[in-house]
Amino acid sequence: MSVSVAEEVLGCDVADIDDFVTWSEWALARVGFRPSNALALVALCRDEIMDPFEAALSATWGRPFDVGALGGLVLVGRTGLAAALSHAPGEDGRHRFIAFCFPHIGIDADGTVGRVQRRGMLRASSACGALVALRAQLTRGEVAGAIDPDDVEQSLLSRIIGSSVDLGRVPSLVELTDLARTIAVADLRRYVDLARAAEPVDVAYVSGLLVHLPDARDVVARVEAHVLIDEQRIELPH
């Protein structure tokens, strides 16, 4: 599959991971965020095929603090963010986070959305499996129930994302994945605000979709980025 086909399917431009990471270093340096003074937070799905993307981020930004769960949602809450805050550099009196929120989606060689060919498997499988399962649930008209103690993350994902979907309308998998992205950013911002107390914390929120293409090629799409410094919002062009 060519990149142009992927762009047509997604309705937007895509970028290679290396180009994206290079851009992130350049753009964030312009507003005072550097690998030496910031801690990266990654909200990525638990899927092992996310590892190359996390490795690329780590190579530039250092080992990150993992805040992600199934679907890339952020479930660590105030306590988790308080722990991250205690790990963040602060030599100049300010703590800085760079939050990378990237749920993922596959597109196979036939252009089928939600499918990816994993190493060693004869058939393509789902990506993101948790979001594919949620969409199937919405298609059946099922609403989220109580939290399942044997399936905590998926049942939370169903409640959190499902409650943001209009009743009677089943979003496409691309729409659902993008919704997971916006929810992850909003939840992470809320947890940071709860954990920060009176401490000065500057946060860069960088989000998008990680897209798995055939031949183990990953690209990013729908990137959005802004920084909050003393609650002043600065958009980062990309």
Buried (B, 14 or more C-beta within 10 A) or exposed (E): BEBEEBBEBBEBBBBBBEEBBBBBBEBBEEBBBEBEBBBBBBBBBBBEBBEBBBEBBBEBBBEBBBBBBBBBBBBBBBEBBBEBBEEBBBEEEBBBBBBBBBBBBBBBEEEEBBBBBBEEEEEBBBBBBBBBBBBEBBEEEEEBEEEEEEEEBBBBBBBBBBEEBEEEEBBEBBEBBBBBBBBBBBBBBBBBBEBBEEEEBBBBBBBBBBBBBBEEBBBBBBBBBBBBBEEEEEEBEB
